[in-house]
Amino acid sequence: MKTLLSIFLSVSFFFGLTLSELRTDFENASKSSNNVSILYNKLDNYSGDNQTIIAYKGASKILKARYIKDKETKKQYFTDGATLINNSIKKRL
């Protein structure tokens, strides 16, 4: 199962991220911490300039913070995610 997931993630990185895929992953992320990790891992290394994807990256950091126990780390993930979303919105305006 892990091998299949790894192959799927590799293929999706090779072909790039699509908004419809991200929307589906974001919706699924609310169901479990594993789904949050999948979304987060897809977006963590994204360095493009698509502001919508950057906003999703910020949201994935905030979702990941939900499952972190350490308060300082949790705060850092939340702050980083909120900053990404805020900057993405500013650039779109």
C-alpha positions in Angstrom: 0.0 0.0 0.0 2.8 2.4 0.9 4.5 1.5 -2.4 1.4 2.3 -4.3 1.0 5.6 -2.5 4.7 6.5 -3.2 4.3 5.7 -6.9 1.1 7.8 -7.1 2.8 10.8 -5.4 5.8 10.5 -7.7 3.7 10.5 -10.8 1.7 13.5 -9.6 4.9 15.4 -8.9 6.1 14.5 -12.4 3.0 15.8 -14.1 2.5 18.8 -11.7 -0.2 19.8 -9.4 -3.7 20.5 -10.7 -6.3 22.6 -8.9 -9.0 20.0 -9.1 -6.6 17.4 -7.5 -5.8 19.9 -4.8 -9.4 20.6 -4.1 -10.2 16.9 -3.8 -7.2 16.4 -1.5 -8.1 19.4 0.6 -11.7 18.1 1.0 -10.3 14.7 2.0 -7.8 16.2 4.4 -10.6 17.0 6.8 -11.3 13.3 7.3 -8.0 12.1 8.8 -4.4 13.1 9.7 -3.1 10.7 7.1 -4.9 12.7 4.4 -3.5 15.9 5.8 -0.1 14.4 5.5 -0.7 13.5 1.9 -1.8 17.0 1.0 1.0 18.6 3.0 3.7 16.4 1.4 2.4 17.3 -2.1 2.6 21.0 -1.4 5.6 21.3 0.9 8.2 21.6 -1.8 6.1 23.7 -4.2 8.0 26.8 -5.2 6.0 28.0 -8.2 4.2 31.3 -8.5 0.6 30.1 -8.7 -1.0 32.1 -5.8 -3.9 29.7 -5.5 -1.6 26.7 -5.0 0.4 28.8 -2.5 -2.8 29.5 -0.6 -3.5 25.7 -0.6 0.0 25.2 0.7 -0.7 27.6 3.5 -3.9 25.9 4.3 -2.1 22.5 4.4 0.3 23.9 7.0 -2.6 25.1 9.1 -4.3 21.7 8.8 -1.0 19.9 9.7 -0.8 22.1 12.9 -4.0 20.6 14.1 -2.3 17.2 14.6 1.0 18.5 16.2 1.3 18.1 20.0 4.2 20.6 20.7 2.7 24.0 21.2 5.7 25.9 19.7 5.8 23.8 16.6 2.0 24.0 16.3 2.2 27.7 16.5 4.9 27.9 13.9 3.0 25.8 11.4 -0.1 27.8 11.9 1.7 31.1 11.6 3.6 30.0 8.5 0.4 28.8 6.9 -1.5 32.0 7.7 1.4 34.1 6.3 1.4 32.1 3.0 -2.4 32.6 2.7 -2.2 36.3 3.5 0.7 37.0 1.1 -1.1 35.0 -1.6 -4.2 37.1 -1.2 -2.2 40.4 -1.2 -0.5 39.4 -4.5 -3.8 38.5 -6.2 -5.3 41.9 -5.4 
